[in-house]
Amino acid sequence: MRDLLVDDWIRYHLEGRKSTDPLFAAWQKVDEIVHDDPEAGWTVTLALVEAAPDDRVLANVAAGPLEDLLTRASDLLIDRVEVQARRDPKFCRCLTGVWGLPPSVKERLVKYTSTIQDPL
């Protein structure tokens, strides 16, 4: 089911759909998972980063699920975020599109995002 959810979420963003489109349900489900279950949200967000086919979709992951996770559950996830940023350049690039982080989180992540030549 997760693969279908990820595929539908990406299609929704690729095709520039509206909230009346059936694919909007995938956007809603990802949003629900991220807000209700940070552990599952982390897994889905990593799958979205991996599957993002271009910078536009990656920017939507950054400004959506990843940003929401980091503003809501940074205490739970920050260590994993740093590990992922060290080993995954695409994830690190995605971090450049996250805004509005608490100062303590931003301080921990700046070492990964400041070296990106072409941020989102």
C-alpha positions, -999 to 999 in steps of 0.1 A, spaced: 0 0 0 28 24 8 42 22 -27 8 31 -42 5 60 -17 39 73 -27 32 69 -64 -1 87 -61 13 115 -40 40 121 -66 15 119 -95 -6 145 -77 23 169 -76 37 161 -111 4 167 -128 -5 198 -109 -38 185 -98 -65 203 -77 -80 193 -44 -111 179 -62 -89 153 -80 -91 117 -67 -53 118 -63 -57 145 -36 -66 116 -13 -29 106 -14 -19 141 -3 -44 139 25 -32 105 36 4 115 37 -5 146 57 -25 125 81 3 100 86 29 128 92 8 145 117 -5 114 136 24 90 135 59 106 131 76 72 128 54 62 99 57 97 86 95 94 86 93 62 66 68 77 40 89 108 37 121 89 30 102 69 3 89 102 -12 125 116 -13 138 85 -29 110 84 -55 109 121 -63 117 123 -101 126 160 -102 133 191 -82 97 204 -83 84 172 -66 114 172 -42 106 208 -32 71 197 -24 84 169 -2 106 195 15 79 221 20 53 195 30 60 162 48 96 168 57 90 203 70 60 192 90 79 163 106 108 186 115 87 212 130 65 188 149 88 159 159 123 171 156 132 159 191 123 124 179 138 125 145 168 149 145 195 123 150 180 102 121 178 133 99 215 140 104 224 104 96 203 105 65 218 139 54 253 125 57 246 95 35 220 106 10 228 137 -12 192 138 -25 178 139 11 204 166 19 192 186 -11 156 182 0 166 197 34 174 230 16 137 234 8 126 232 45 118 265 61 107 277 95 126 253 116 132 260 153 167 276 158 181 246 175 171 223 146 183 247 120 217 249 138 221 212 136 212 210 100 231 240 85 263 220 82 245 197 57 226 224 37 252 251 35 274 231 12 247 225 -14 256 244 -46 221 245 -60 195 245 -32 158 240 -39 
